[in-house]
């Protein structure tokens, strides 16, 4: 199931190597105006980590994403 959201790019984190074969990079966008904006964090993985490089903090962006979840040792991610 695919979703999309628009917001202002708030923060971009460095790419992290989680293992020798897996890397991830997170970024935060600000959604909404007024008194209570929402800050939503997204994660890019593997070859998609560089996709955020062409955007600047404060720039309006549109993010297309899938929601995923799984259980591991009775914890949910």
PDB file of N, H, CA, C and O in Angstrom:
ATOM      1  N   UNK A   1       0.843  -1.166   0.000  1.00  0.00           N
ATOM      2  CA  UNK A   1       0.000   0.000   0.000  1.00  0.00           C
ATOM      3  C   UNK A   1       0.898   1.241   0.000  1.00  0.00           C
ATOM      4  O   UNK A   1       1.793   1.362   0.836  1.00  0.00           O
ATOM      5  N   UNK A   2       0.661   2.139  -0.917  1.00  0.00           N
ATOM      6  H   UNK A   2      -0.066   2.040  -1.596  1.00  0.00           H
ATOM      7  CA  UNK A   2       1.494   3.323  -1.092  1.00  0.00           C
ATOM      8  C   UNK A   2       0.793   4.582  -0.588  1.00  0.00           C
ATOM      9  O   UNK A   2      -0.421   4.728  -0.729  1.00  0.00           O
ATOM     10  N   UNK A   3       1.565   5.479  -0.004  1.00  0.00           N
ATOM     11  H   UNK A   3       2.551   5.360   0.111  1.00  0.00           H
ATOM     12  CA  UNK A   3       1.049   6.741   0.513  1.00  0.00           C
ATOM     13  C   UNK A   3       1.942   7.873   0.040  1.00  0.00           C
ATOM     14  O   UNK A   3       3.044   7.641  -0.457  1.00  0.00           O
ATOM     15  N   UNK A   4       1.461   9.102   0.196  1.00  0.00           N
ATOM     16  H   UNK A   4       0.566   9.291   0.600  1.00  0.00           H
ATOM     17  CA  UNK A   4       2.293  10.268  -0.084  1.00  0.00           C
ATOM     18  C   UNK A   4       1.931  11.375   0.893  1.00  0.00           C
ATOM     19  O   UNK A   4       0.800  11.460   1.371  1.00  0.00           O
ATOM     20  N   UNK A   5       2.919  12.223   1.178  1.00  0.00           N
ATOM     21  H   UNK A   5       3.838  12.153   0.790  1.00  0.00           H
ATOM     22  CA  UNK A   5       2.714  13.348   2.072  1.00  0.00           C
ATOM     23  C   UNK A   5       3.633  14.480   1.622  1.00  0.00           C
ATOM     24  O   UNK A   5       4.731  14.239   1.121  1.00  0.00           O
ATOM     25  N   UNK A   6       3.173  15.715   1.805  1.00  0.00           N
ATOM     26  H   UNK A   6       2.281  15.911   2.212  1.00  0.00           H
ATOM     27  CA  UNK A   6       3.991  16.876   1.474  1.00  0.00           C
ATOM     28  C   UNK A   6       4.329  17.622   2.749  1.00  0.00           C
ATOM     29  O   UNK A   6       3.517  17.703   3.671  1.00  0.00           O
ATOM     30  N   UNK A   7       5.532  18.166   2.793  1.00  0.00           N
ATOM     31  H   UNK A   7       6.192  18.101   2.045  1.00  0.00           H
ATOM     32  CA  UNK A   7       5.950  18.934   3.952  1.00  0.00           C
ATOM     33  C   UNK A   7       7.273  19.623   3.682  1.00  0.00           C
ATOM     34  O   UNK A   7       7.851  19.508   2.601  1.00  0.00           O
ATOM     35  N   UNK A   8       7.731  20.334   4.682  1.00  0.00           N
ATOM     36  H   UNK A   8       7.262  20.427   5.560  1.00  0.00           H
ATOM     37  CA  UNK A   8       8.983  21.066   4.592  1.00  0.00           C
ATOM     38  C   UNK A   8      10.097  20.210   5.182  1.00  0.00           C
ATOM     39  O   UNK A   8       9.966  19.697   6.294  1.00  0.00           O
ATOM     40  N   UNK A   9      11.197  20.054   4.437  1.00  0.00           N
ATOM     41  H   UNK A   9      11.303  20.471   3.534  1.00  0.00           H
ATOM     42  CA  UNK A   9      12.324  19.263   4.920  1.00  0.00           C
ATOM     43  C   UNK A   9      12.935  19.955   6.137  1.00  0.00           C
ATOM     44  O   UNK A   9      13.410  21.086   6.040  1.00  0.00           O
ATOM     45  N   UNK A  10      12.919  19.281   7.264  1.00  0.00           N
ATOM     46  H   UNK A  10      12.532  18.362   7.342  1.00  0.00           H
ATOM     47  CA  UNK A  10      13.352  19.864   8.526  1.00  0.00           C
ATOM     48  C   UNK A  10      14.794  19.482   8.883  1.00  0.00           C
ATOM     49  O   UNK A  10      15.580  20.329   9.307  1.00  0.00           O
ATOM     50  N   UNK A  11      15.135  18.192   8.706  1.00  0.00           N
ATOM     51  H   UNK A  11      14.497  17.503   8.361  1.00  0.00           H
ATOM     52  CA  UNK A  11      16.470  17.722   9.092  1.00  0.00           C
ATOM     53  C   UNK A  11      16.824  16.474   8.293  1.00  0.00           C
ATOM     54  O   UNK A  11      15.971  15.630   8.019  1.00  0.00           O
ATOM     55  N   UNK A  12      18.104  16.376   7.925  1.00  0.00           N
ATOM     56  H   UNK A  12      18.797  17.062   8.148  1.00  0.00           H
ATOM     57  CA  UNK A  12      18.617  15.196   7.228  1.00  0.00           C
ATOM     58  C   UNK A  12      19.787  14.645   8.035  1.00  0.00           C
ATOM     59  O   UNK A  12      20.713  15.381   8.375  1.00  0.00           O
ATOM     60  N   UNK A  13      19.744  13.365   8.338  1.00  0.00           N
ATOM     61  H   UNK A  13      18.991  12.767   8.062  1.00  0.00           H
ATOM     62  CA  UNK A  13      20.797  12.709   9.097  1.00  0.00           C
ATOM     63  C   UNK A  13      21.796  12.065   8.143  1.00  0.00           C
ATOM     64  O   UNK A  13      21.507  11.876   6.962  1.00  0.00           O
ATOM     65  N   UNK A  14      22.957  11.736   8.658  1.00  0.00           N
ATOM     66  H   UNK A  14      23.192  11.890   9.618  1.00  0.00           H
ATOM     67  CA  UNK A  14      23.990  11.059   7.880  1.00  0.00           C
ATOM     68  C   UNK A  14      23.583   9.605   7.637  1.00  0.00           C
ATOM     69  O   UNK A  14      22.804   9.030   8.397  1.00  0.00           O
ATOM     70  N   UNK A  15      24.117   9.032   6.578  1.00  0.00           N
ATOM     71  H   UNK A  15      24.749   9.500   5.960  1.00  0.00           H
ATOM     72  CA  UNK A  15      23.901   7.615   6.293  1.00  0.00           C
ATOM     73  C   UNK A  15      24.655   6.789   7.328  1.00  0.00           C
ATOM     74  O   UNK A  15      25.811   7.068   7.643  1.00  0.00           O
ATOM     75  N   UNK A  16      23.982   5.769   7.851  1.00  0.00           N
ATOM     76  H   UNK A  16      23.042   5.543   7.595  1.00  0.00           H
ATOM     77  CA  UNK A  16      24.587   4.880   8.841  1.00  0.00           C
ATOM     78  C   UNK A  16      24.707   3.478   8.266  1.00  0.00           C
ATOM     79  O   UNK A  16      23.758   2.961   7.677  1.00  0.00           O
ATOM     80  N   UNK A  17      25.854   2.871   8.434  1.00  0.00           N
ATOM     81  H   UNK A  17      26.625   3.291   8.912  1.00  0.00           H
ATOM     82  CA  UNK A  17      26.035   1.470   8.051  1.00  0.00           C
ATOM     83  C   UNK A  17      25.627   0.619   9.240  1.00  0.00           C
ATOM     84  O   UNK A  17      26.328   0.564  10.250  1.00  0.00           O
ATOM     85  N   UNK A  18      24.494  -0.039   9.110  1.00  0.00           N
ATOM     86  H   UNK A  18      23.924   0.005   8.289  1.00  0.00           H
ATOM     87  CA  UNK A  18      23.968  -0.870  10.200  1.00  0.00           C
ATOM     88  C   UNK A  18      24.722  -2.196  10.287  1.00  0.00           C
ATOM     89  O   UNK A  18      25.011  -2.686  11.379  1.00  0.00           O
ATOM     90  N   UNK A  19      25.034  -2.768   9.128  1.00  0.00           N
ATOM     91  H   UNK A  19      24.799  -2.370   8.241  1.00  0.00           H
ATOM     92  CA  UNK A  19      25.879  -3.967   9.036  1.00  0.00           C
ATOM     93  C   UNK A  19      26.784  -3.755   7.818  1.00  0.00           C
ATOM     94  O   UNK A  19      26.752  -2.694   7.194  1.00  0.00           O
ATOM     95  N   UNK A  20      27.576  -4.752   7.489  1.00  0.00           N
ATOM     96  H   UNK A  20      27.602  -5.613   7.996  1.00  0.00           H
ATOM     97  CA  UNK A  20      28.455  -4.632   6.319  1.00  0.00           C
ATOM     98  C   UNK A  20      27.663  -4.543   5.020  1.00  0.00           C
ATOM     99  O   UNK A  20      28.171  -4.034   4.021  1.00  0.00           O
ATOM    100  N   UNK A  21      26.433  -5.029   5.021  1.00  0.00           N
ATOM    101  H   UNK A  21      26.020  -5.443   5.833  1.00  0.00           H
ATOM    102  CA  UNK A  21      25.648  -5.059   3.791  1.00  0.00           C
ATOM    103  C   UNK A  21      24.370  -4.222   3.848  1.00  0.00           C
ATOM    104  O   UNK A  21      23.590  -4.225   2.896  1.00  0.00           O
ATOM    105  N   UNK A  22      24.148  -3.510   4.946  1.00  0.00           N
ATOM    106  H   UNK A  22      24.782  -3.507   5.720  1.00  0.00           H
ATOM    107  CA  UNK A  22      22.905  -2.739   5.071  1.00  0.00           C
ATOM    108  C   UNK A  22      23.203  -1.327   5.573  1.00  0.00           C
ATOM    109  O   UNK A  22      23.890  -1.142   6.578  1.00  0.00           O
ATOM    110  N   UNK A  23      22.673  -0.332   4.852  1.00  0.00           N
ATOM    111  H   UNK A  23      22.115  -0.482   4.035  1.00  0.00           H
ATOM    112  CA  UNK A  23      22.824   1.054   5.273  1.00  0.00           C
ATOM    113  C   UNK A  23      21.458   1.741   5.280  1.00  0.00           C
ATOM    114  O   UNK A  23      20.555   1.360   4.534  1.00  0.00           O
ATOM    115  N   UNK A  24      21.320   2.753   6.131  1.00  0.00           N
ATOM    116  H   UNK A  24      22.053   3.062   6.737  1.00  0.00           H
ATOM    117  CA  UNK A  24      20.060   3.486   6.252  1.00  0.00           C
ATOM    118  C   UNK A  24      20.352   4.964   6.517  1.00  0.00           C
ATOM    119  O   UNK A  24      21.400   5.326   7.052  1.00  0.00           O
ATOM    120  N   UNK A  25      19.389   5.804   6.124  1.00  0.00           N
ATOM    121  H   UNK A  25      18.538   5.510   5.689  1.00  0.00           H
ATOM    122  CA  UNK A  25      19.513   7.240   6.338  1.00  0.00           C
ATOM    123  C   UNK A  25      18.132   7.780   6.678  1.00  0.00           C
ATOM    124  O   UNK A  25      17.148   7.435   6.024  1.00  0.00           O
ATOM    125  N   UNK A  26      18.058   8.617   7.690  1.00  0.00           N
ATOM    126  H   UNK A  26      18.857   8.897   8.222  1.00  0.00           H
ATOM    127  CA  UNK A  26      16.780   9.163   8.126  1.00  0.00           C
ATOM    128  C   UNK A  26      16.695  10.651   7.812  1.00  0.00           C
ATOM    129  O   UNK A  26      17.706  11.347   7.720  1.00  0.00           O
ATOM    130  N   UNK A  27      15.459  11.118   7.651  1.00  0.00           N
ATOM    131  H   UNK A  27      14.638  10.552   7.726  1.00  0.00           H
ATOM    132  CA  UNK A  27      15.201  12.536   7.485  1.00  0.00           C
ATOM    133  C   UNK A  27      13.847  12.864   8.088  1.00  0.00           C
ATOM    134  O   UNK A  27      13.000  11.986   8.255  1.00  0.00           O
ATOM    135  N   UNK A  28      13.648  14.135   8.412  1.00  0.00           N
ATOM    136  H   UNK A  28      14.336  14.848   8.277  1.00  0.00           H
ATOM    137  CA  UNK A  28      12.429  14.584   9.082  1.00  0.00           C
ATOM    138  C   UNK A  28      11.778  15.668   8.236  1.00  0.00           C
ATOM    139  O   UNK A  28      12.450  16.579   7.752  1.00  0.00           O
ATOM    140  N   UNK A  29      10.455  15.562   8.060  1.00  0.00           N
ATOM    141  H   UNK A  29       9.909  14.823   8.453  1.00  0.00           H
ATOM    142  CA  UNK A  29       9.724  16.640   7.413  1.00  0.00           C
ATOM    143  C   UNK A  29       8.715  17.221   8.394  1.00  0.00           C
ATOM    144  O   UNK A  29       8.207  16.525   9.273  1.00  0.00           O
ATOM    145  N   UNK A  30       8.436  18.501   8.227  1.00  0.00           N
ATOM    146  H   UNK A  30       8.849  19.067   7.513  1.00  0.00           H
ATOM    147  CA  UNK A  30       7.454  19.212   9.048  1.00  0.00           C
ATOM    148  C   UNK A  30       6.157  19.301   8.247  1.00  0.00           C
ATOM    149  O   UNK A  30       6.141  19.782   7.114  1.00  0.00           O
ATOM    150  N   UNK A  31       5.083  18.834   8.854  1.00  0.00           N
ATOM    151  H   UNK A  31       5.096  18.443   9.774  1.00  0.00           H
ATOM    152  CA  UNK A  31       3.775  18.807   8.196  1.00  0.00           C
ATOM    153  C   UNK A  31       2.818  19.713   8.966  1.00  0.00           C
ATOM    154  O   UNK A  31       2.749  19.661  10.194  1.00  0.00           O
ATOM    155  N   UNK A  32       2.101  20.523   8.244  1.00  0.00           N
ATOM    156  H   UNK A  32       2.157  20.565   7.247  1.00  0.00           H
ATOM    157  CA  UNK A  32       1.072  21.368   8.850  1.00  0.00           C
ATOM    158  C   UNK A  32       1.596  22.729   9.250  1.00  0.00           C
ATOM    159  O   UNK A  32       2.798  22.952   9.387  1.00  0.00           O
ATOM    160  N   UNK A  33       0.662  23.614   9.428  1.00  0.00           N
ATOM    161  H   UNK A  33      -0.315  23.433   9.316  1.00  0.00           H
ATOM    162  CA  UNK A  33       0.956  24.990   9.829  1.00  0.00           C
ATOM    163  C   UNK A  33       0.347  25.251  11.197  1.00  0.00           C
ATOM    164  O   UNK A  33      -0.265  24.375  11.808  1.00  0.00           O
ATOM    165  N   UNK A  34       0.529  26.466  11.653  1.00  0.00           N
ATOM    166  H   UNK A  34       1.026  27.178  11.157  1.00  0.00           H
ATOM    167  CA  UNK A  34      -0.141  26.871  12.877  1.00  0.00           C
ATOM    168  C   UNK A  34       0.616  26.508  14.131  1.00  0.00           C
ATOM    169  O   UNK A  34       1.843  26.412  14.137  1.00  0.00           O
ATOM    170  N   UNK A  35      -0.144  26.309  15.196  1.00  0.00           N
ATOM    171  H   UNK A  35      -1.141  26.387  15.191  1.00  0.00           H
ATOM    172  CA  UNK A  35       0.429  26.108  16.518  1.00  0.00           C
ATOM    173  C   UNK A  35       1.028  24.720  16.747  1.00  0.00           C
ATOM    174  O   UNK A  35       1.895  24.555  17.605  1.00  0.00           O
ATOM    175  N   UNK A  36       0.573  23.727  15.991  1.00  0.00           N
ATOM    176  H   UNK A  36      -0.132  23.862  15.294  1.00  0.00           H
ATOM    177  CA  UNK A  36       0.988  22.357  16.281  1.00  0.00           C
ATOM    178  C   UNK A  36       1.465  21.620  15.033  1.00  0.00           C
ATOM    179  O   UNK A  36       0.810  20.677  14.589  1.00  0.00           O
ATOM    180  N   UNK A  37       2.596  22.035  14.460  1.00  0.00           N
ATOM    181  H   UNK A  37       3.128  22.801  14.820  1.00  0.00           H
ATOM    182  CA  UNK A  37       3.118  21.285  13.306  1.00  0.00           C
ATOM    183  C   UNK A  37       3.587  19.904  13.761  1.00  0.00           C
ATOM    184  O   UNK A  37       3.966  19.715  14.916  1.00  0.00           O
ATOM    185  N   UNK A  38       3.555  18.964  12.854  1.00  0.00           N
ATOM    186  H   UNK A  38       3.247  19.118  11.915  1.00  0.00           H
ATOM    187  CA  UNK A  38       3.983  17.600  13.139  1.00  0.00           C
ATOM    188  C   UNK A  38       5.335  17.355  12.474  1.00  0.00           C
ATOM    189  O   UNK A  38       5.559  17.764  11.334  1.00  0.00           O
ATOM    190  N   UNK A  39       6.220  16.692  13.188  1.00  0.00           N
ATOM    191  H   UNK A  39       6.037  16.359  14.113  1.00  0.00           H
ATOM    192  CA  UNK A  39       7.536  16.347  12.659  1.00  0.00           C
ATOM    193  C   UNK A  39       7.563  14.833  12.469  1.00  0.00           C
ATOM    194  O   UNK A  39       7.485  14.075  13.435  1.00  0.00           O
ATOM    195  N   UNK A  40       7.674  14.402  11.209  1.00  0.00           N
ATOM    196  H   UNK A  40       7.737  15.018  10.424  1.00  0.00           H
ATOM    197  CA  UNK A  40       7.575  12.985  10.877  1.00  0.00           C
ATOM    198  C   UNK A  40       8.914  12.513  10.313  1.00  0.00           C
ATOM    199  O   UNK A  40       9.466  13.115   9.393  1.00  0.00           O
ATOM    200  N   UNK A  41       9.421  11.421  10.886  1.00  0.00           N
ATOM    201  H   UNK A  41       8.973  10.931  11.634  1.00  0.00           H
ATOM    202  CA  UNK A  41      10.721  10.891  10.457  1.00  0.00           C
ATOM    203  C   UNK A  41      10.519   9.744   9.474  1.00  0.00           C
ATOM    204  O   UNK A  41       9.675   8.871   9.682  1.00  0.00           O
ATOM    205  N   UNK A  42      11.307   9.759   8.400  1.00  0.00           N
ATOM    206  H   UNK A  42      11.992  10.468   8.232  1.00  0.00           H
ATOM    207  CA  UNK A  42      11.299   8.716   7.388  1.00  0.00           C
ATOM    208  C   UNK A  42      12.691   8.096   7.312  1.00  0.00           C
ATOM    209  O   UNK A  42      13.678   8.688   7.749  1.00  0.00           O
ATOM    210  N   UNK A  43      12.746   6.904   6.752  1.00  0.00           N
ATOM    211  H   UNK A  43      11.944   6.423   6.397  1.00  0.00           H
ATOM    212  CA  UNK A  43      14.020   6.212   6.606  1.00  0.00           C
ATOM    213  C   UNK A  43      14.200   5.747   5.163  1.00  0.00           C
ATOM    214  O   UNK A  43      13.309   5.134   4.574  1.00  0.00           O
ATOM    215  N   UNK A  44      15.364   6.050   4.615  1.00  0.00           N
ATOM    216  H   UNK A  44      16.087   6.547   5.094  1.00  0.00           H
ATOM    217  CA  UNK A  44      15.779   5.551   3.303  1.00  0.00           C
ATOM    218  C   UNK A  44      16.757   4.411   3.546  1.00  0.00           C
ATOM    219  O   UNK A  44      17.525   4.447   4.508  1.00  0.00           O
ATOM    220  N   UNK A  45      16.737   3.399   2.684  1.00  0.00           N
ATOM    221  H   UNK A  45      16.113   3.369   1.902  1.00  0.00           H
ATOM    222  CA  UNK A  45      17.656   2.282   2.852  1.00  0.00           C
ATOM    223  C   UNK A  45      18.394   1.973   1.551  1.00  0.00           C
ATOM    224  O   UNK A  45      17.929   2.278   0.453  1.00  0.00           O
ATOM    225  N   UNK A  46      19.544   1.363   1.720  1.00  0.00           N
ATOM    226  H   UNK A  46      19.921   1.115   2.613  1.00  0.00           H
ATOM    227  CA  UNK A  46      20.391   0.867   0.646  1.00  0.00           C
ATOM    228  C   UNK A  46      20.674   1.929  -0.412  1.00  0.00           C
ATOM    229  O   UNK A  46      21.148   3.013  -0.072  1.00  0.00           O
ATOM    230  N   UNK A  47      20.401   1.654  -1.667  1.00  0.00           N
ATOM    231  H   UNK A  47      20.016   0.774  -1.944  1.00  0.00           H
ATOM    232  CA  UNK A  47      20.740   2.575  -2.756  1.00  0.00           C
ATOM    233  C   UNK A  47      19.868   3.829  -2.773  1.00  0.00           C
ATOM    234  O   UNK A  47      20.137   4.748  -3.547  1.00  0.00           O
ATOM    235  N   UNK A  48      18.848   3.886  -1.950  1.00  0.00           N
ATOM    236  H   UNK A  48      18.630   3.140  -1.322  1.00  0.00           H
ATOM    237  CA  UNK A  48      17.977   5.069  -1.904  1.00  0.00           C
ATOM    238  C   UNK A  48      18.475   6.142  -0.929  1.00  0.00           C
ATOM    239  O   UNK A  48      17.899   7.229  -0.869  1.00  0.00           O
ATOM    240  N   UNK A  49      19.522   5.857  -0.173  1.00  0.00           N
ATOM    241  H   UNK A  49      19.990   4.974  -0.221  1.00  0.00           H
ATOM    242  CA  UNK A  49      20.039   6.806   0.820  1.00  0.00           C
ATOM    243  C   UNK A  49      20.427   8.150   0.210  1.00  0.00           C
ATOM    244  O   UNK A  49      20.319   9.181   0.875  1.00  0.00           O
ATOM    245  N   UNK A  50      20.869   8.155  -1.019  1.00  0.00           N
ATOM    246  H   UNK A  50      20.957   7.318  -1.559  1.00  0.00           H
ATOM    247  CA  UNK A  50      21.323   9.395  -1.665  1.00  0.00           C
ATOM    248  C   UNK A  50      20.186  10.220  -2.257  1.00  0.00           C
ATOM    249  O   UNK A  50      20.424  11.345  -2.695  1.00  0.00           O
ATOM    250  N   UNK A  51      18.965   9.703  -2.286  1.00  0.00           N
ATOM    251  H   UNK A  51      18.772   8.789  -1.930  1.00  0.00           H
ATOM    252  CA  UNK A  51      17.850  10.431  -2.888  1.00  0.00           C
ATOM    253  C   UNK A  51      17.619  11.796  -2.246  1.00  0.00           C
ATOM    254  O   UNK A  51      17.182  12.723  -2.928  1.00  0.00           O
ATOM    255  N   UNK A  52      17.896  11.939  -0.983  1.00  0.00           N
ATOM    256  H   UNK A  52      18.252  11.186  -0.429  1.00  0.00           H
ATOM    257  CA  UNK A  52      17.614  13.180  -0.261  1.00  0.00           C
ATOM    258  C   UNK A  52      18.693  14.238  -0.480  1.00  0.00           C
ATOM    259  O   UNK A  52      18.491  15.400  -0.127  1.00  0.00           O
ATOM    260  N   UNK A  53      19.831  13.858  -1.055  1.00  0.00           N
ATOM    261  H   UNK A  53      19.995  12.914  -1.342  1.00  0.00           H
ATOM    262  CA  UNK A  53      20.952  14.779  -1.249  1.00  0.00           C
ATOM    263  C   UNK A  53      20.612  15.998  -2.099  1.00  0.00           C
ATOM    264  O   UNK A  53      21.203  17.061  -1.907  1.00  0.00           O
ATOM    265  N   UNK A  54      19.693  15.870  -3.014  1.00  0.00           N
ATOM    266  H   UNK A  54      19.213  15.007  -3.170  1.00  0.00           H
ATOM    267  CA  UNK A  54      19.385  16.975  -3.921  1.00  0.00           C
ATOM    268  C   UNK A  54      18.417  18.001  -3.328  1.00  0.00           C
ATOM    269  O   UNK A  54      18.035  18.953  -4.008  1.00  0.00           O
ATOM    270  N   UNK A  55      18.018  17.815  -2.072  1.00  0.00           N
ATOM    271  H   UNK A  55      18.327  17.041  -1.520  1.00  0.00           H
ATOM    272  CA  UNK A  55      17.079  18.733  -1.423  1.00  0.00           C
ATOM    273  C   UNK A  55      17.773  19.500  -0.305  1.00  0.00           C
ATOM    274  O   UNK A  55      18.709  19.002   0.320  1.00  0.00           O
ATOM    275  N   UNK A  56      17.299  20.727  -0.062  1.00  0.00           N
ATOM    276  H   UNK A  56      16.539  21.132  -0.570  1.00  0.00           H
ATOM    277  CA  UNK A  56      17.847  21.577   0.993  1.00  0.00           C
ATOM    278  C   UNK A  56      16.874  21.670   2.158  1.00  0.00           C
ATOM    279  O   UNK A  56      15.659  21.594   1.972  1.00  0.00           O
ATOM    280  N   UNK A  57      17.411  21.833   3.355  1.00  0.00           N
ATOM    281  H   UNK A  57      18.398  21.895   3.506  1.00  0.00           H
ATOM    282  CA  UNK A  57      16.580  22.052   4.533  1.00  0.00           C
ATOM    283  C   UNK A  57      15.683  23.262   4.294  1.00  0.00           C
ATOM    284  O   UNK A  57      16.139  24.291   3.796  1.00  0.00           O
ATOM    285  N   UNK A  58      14.418  23.137   4.646  1.00  0.00           N
ATOM    286  H   UNK A  58      14.048  22.301   5.051  1.00  0.00           H
ATOM    287  CA  UNK A  58      13.447  24.205   4.442  1.00  0.00           C
ATOM    288  C   UNK A  58      12.681  24.095   3.137  1.00  0.00           C
ATOM    289  O   UNK A  58      11.677  24.781   2.941  1.00  0.00           O
ATOM    290  N   UNK A  59      13.147  23.238   2.249  1.00  0.00           N
ATOM    291  H   UNK A  59      13.962  22.681   2.408  1.00  0.00           H
ATOM    292  CA  UNK A  59      12.501  23.069   0.948  1.00  0.00           C
ATOM    293  C   UNK A  59      11.233  22.232   1.097  1.00  0.00           C
ATOM    294  O   UNK A  59      11.205  21.276   1.873  1.00  0.00           O
ATOM    295  N   UNK A  60      10.194  22.587   0.360  1.00  0.00           N
ATOM    296  H   UNK A  60      10.217  23.364  -0.270  1.00  0.00           H
ATOM    297  CA  UNK A  60       8.954  21.821   0.331  1.00  0.00           C
ATOM    298  C   UNK A  60       9.188  20.573  -0.510  1.00  0.00           C
ATOM    299  O   UNK A  60       9.662  20.671  -1.642  1.00  0.00           O
ATOM    300  N   UNK A  61       8.861  19.397   0.032  1.00  0.00           N
ATOM    301  H   UNK A  61       8.477  19.318   0.951  1.00  0.00           H
ATOM    302  CA  UNK A  61       9.072  18.148  -0.705  1.00  0.00           C
ATOM    303  C   UNK A  61       7.827  17.269  -0.593  1.00  0.00           C
ATOM    304  O   UNK A  61       6.997  17.446   0.299  1.00  0.00           O
ATOM    305  N   UNK A  62       7.721  16.329  -1.508  1.00  0.00           N
ATOM    306  H   UNK A  62       8.395  16.184  -2.232  1.00  0.00           H
ATOM    307  CA  UNK A  62       6.663  15.327  -1.478  1.00  0.00           C
ATOM    308  C   UNK A  62       7.345  13.975  -1.289  1.00  0.00           C
ATOM    309  O   UNK A  62       8.285  13.640  -2.010  1.00  0.00           O
ATOM    310  N   UNK A  63       6.868  13.205  -0.319  1.00  0.00           N
ATOM    311  H   UNK A  63       6.104  13.477   0.267  1.00  0.00           H
ATOM    312  CA  UNK A  63       7.455  11.906   0.005  1.00  0.00           C
ATOM    313  C   UNK A  63       6.438  10.815  -0.335  1.00  0.00           C
ATOM    314  O   UNK A  63       5.296  10.860   0.123  1.00  0.00           O
ATOM    315  N   UNK A  64       6.854   9.846  -1.131  1.00  0.00           N
ATOM    316  H   UNK A  64       7.782   9.809  -1.502  1.00  0.00           H
ATOM    317  CA  UNK A  64       6.058   8.670  -1.439  1.00  0.00           C
ATOM    318  C   UNK A  64       6.614   7.530  -0.593  1.00  0.00           C
ATOM    319  O   UNK A  64       7.820   7.282  -0.604  1.00  0.00           O
ATOM    320  N   UNK A  65       5.749   6.834   0.140  1.00  0.00           N
ATOM    321  H   UNK A  65       4.769   7.035   0.149  1.00  0.00           H
ATOM    322  CA  UNK A  65       6.245   5.815   1.069  1.00  0.00           C
ATOM    323  C   UNK A  65       5.272   4.664   1.225  1.00  0.00           C
ATOM    324  O   UNK A  65       4.086   4.777   0.914  1.00  0.00           O
ATOM    325  N   UNK A  66       5.798   3.562   1.711  1.00  0.00           N
ATOM    326  H   UNK A  66       6.762   3.470   1.963  1.00  0.00           H
ATOM    327  CA  UNK A  66       5.011   2.382   2.077  1.00  0.00           C
ATOM    328  C   UNK A  66       5.125   2.206   3.583  1.00  0.00           C
ATOM    329  O   UNK A  66       6.177   2.460   4.170  1.00  0.00           O
ATOM    330  N   UNK A  67       4.053   1.776   4.192  1.00  0.00           N
ATOM    331  H   UNK A  67       3.199   1.569   3.715  1.00  0.00           H
ATOM    332  CA  UNK A  67       4.099   1.430   5.612  1.00  0.00           C
ATOM    333  C   UNK A  67       4.439  -0.042   5.730  1.00  0.00           C
ATOM    334  O   UNK A  67       3.850  -0.888   5.057  1.00  0.00           O
ATOM    335  N   UNK A  68       5.393  -0.335   6.592  1.00  0.00           N
ATOM    336  H   UNK A  68       5.871   0.352   7.139  1.00  0.00           H
ATOM    337  CA  UNK A  68       5.800  -1.716   6.810  1.00  0.00           C
ATOM    338  C   UNK A  68       5.926  -1.959   8.304  1.00  0.00           C
ATOM    339  O   UNK A  68       6.240  -1.046   9.068  1.00  0.00           O
ATOM    340  N   UNK A  69       5.685  -3.166   8.701  1.00  0.00           N
ATOM    341  H   UNK A  69       5.430  -3.907   8.080  1.00  0.00           H
ATOM    342  CA  UNK A  69       5.847  -3.533  10.095  1.00  0.00           C
ATOM    343  C   UNK A  69       6.119  -5.016  10.211  1.00  0.00           C
ATOM    344  O   UNK A  69       5.779  -5.807   9.332  1.00  0.00           O
ATOM    345  N   UNK A  70       6.746  -5.373  11.328  1.00  0.00           N
ATOM    346  H   UNK A  70       7.023  -4.731  12.043  1.00  0.00           H
ATOM    347  CA  UNK A  70       7.006  -6.788  11.563  1.00  0.00           C
ATOM    348  C   UNK A  70       7.176  -7.027  13.054  1.00  0.00           C
ATOM    349  O   UNK A  70       7.366  -6.088  13.826  1.00  0.00           O
ATOM    350  N   UNK A  71       7.106  -8.282  13.449  1.00  0.00           N
ATOM    351  H   UNK A  71       6.951  -9.046  12.822  1.00  0.00           H
ATOM    352  CA  UNK A  71       7.275  -8.688  14.836  1.00  0.00           C
ATOM    353  C   UNK A  71       8.598  -9.424  14.966  1.00  0.00           C
ATOM    354  O   UNK A  71       8.960 -10.224  14.103  1.00  0.00           O
ATOM    355  N   UNK A  72       9.316  -9.153  16.045  1.00  0.00           N
ATOM    356  H   UNK A  72       9.022  -8.503  16.746  1.00  0.00           H
ATOM    357  CA  UNK A  72      10.557  -9.851  16.340  1.00  0.00           C
ATOM    358  C   UNK A  72      10.684  -9.935  17.856  1.00  0.00           C
ATOM    359  O   UNK A  72      10.753  -8.909  18.531  1.00  0.00           O
ATOM    360  N   UNK A  73      10.714 -11.148  18.390  1.00  0.00           N
ATOM    361  H   UNK A  73      10.657 -11.982  17.842  1.00  0.00           H
ATOM    362  CA  UNK A  73      10.814 -11.377  19.840  1.00  0.00           C
ATOM    363  C   UNK A  73       9.758 -10.599  20.624  1.00  0.00           C
ATOM    364  O   UNK A  73      10.061  -9.981  21.644  1.00  0.00           O
ATOM    365  N   UNK A  74       8.541 -10.635  20.148  1.00  0.00           N
ATOM    366  H   UNK A  74       8.294 -11.137  19.320  1.00  0.00           H
ATOM    367  CA  UNK A  74       7.394  -9.958  20.755  1.00  0.00           C
ATOM    368  C   UNK A  74       7.545  -8.444  20.792  1.00  0.00           C
ATOM    369  O   UNK A  74       6.928  -7.786  21.630  1.00  0.00           O
ATOM    370  N   UNK A  75       8.347  -7.886  19.908  1.00  0.00           N
ATOM    371  H   UNK A  75       8.848  -8.421  19.228  1.00  0.00           H
ATOM    372  CA  UNK A  75       8.458  -6.439  19.717  1.00  0.00           C
ATOM    373  C   UNK A  75       7.999  -6.142  18.306  1.00  0.00           C
ATOM    374  O   UNK A  75       8.177  -6.958  17.402  1.00  0.00           O
ATOM    375  N   UNK A  76       7.412  -4.981  18.117  1.00  0.00           N
ATOM    376  H   UNK A  76       7.267  -4.318  18.852  1.00  0.00           H
ATOM    377  CA  UNK A  76       6.853  -4.623  16.820  1.00  0.00           C
ATOM    378  C   UNK A  76       7.541  -3.382  16.282  1.00  0.00           C
ATOM    379  O   UNK A  76       7.712  -2.389  16.988  1.00  0.00           O
ATOM    380  N   UNK A  77       7.932  -3.459  15.017  1.00  0.00           N
ATOM    381  H   UNK A  77       7.793  -4.266  14.443  1.00  0.00           H
ATOM    382  CA  UNK A  77       8.652  -2.375  14.374  1.00  0.00           C
ATOM    383  C   UNK A  77       7.884  -1.942  13.136  1.00  0.00           C
ATOM    384  O   UNK A  77       8.313  -1.029  12.430  1.00  0.00           O
TER     385      UNK A  77
END
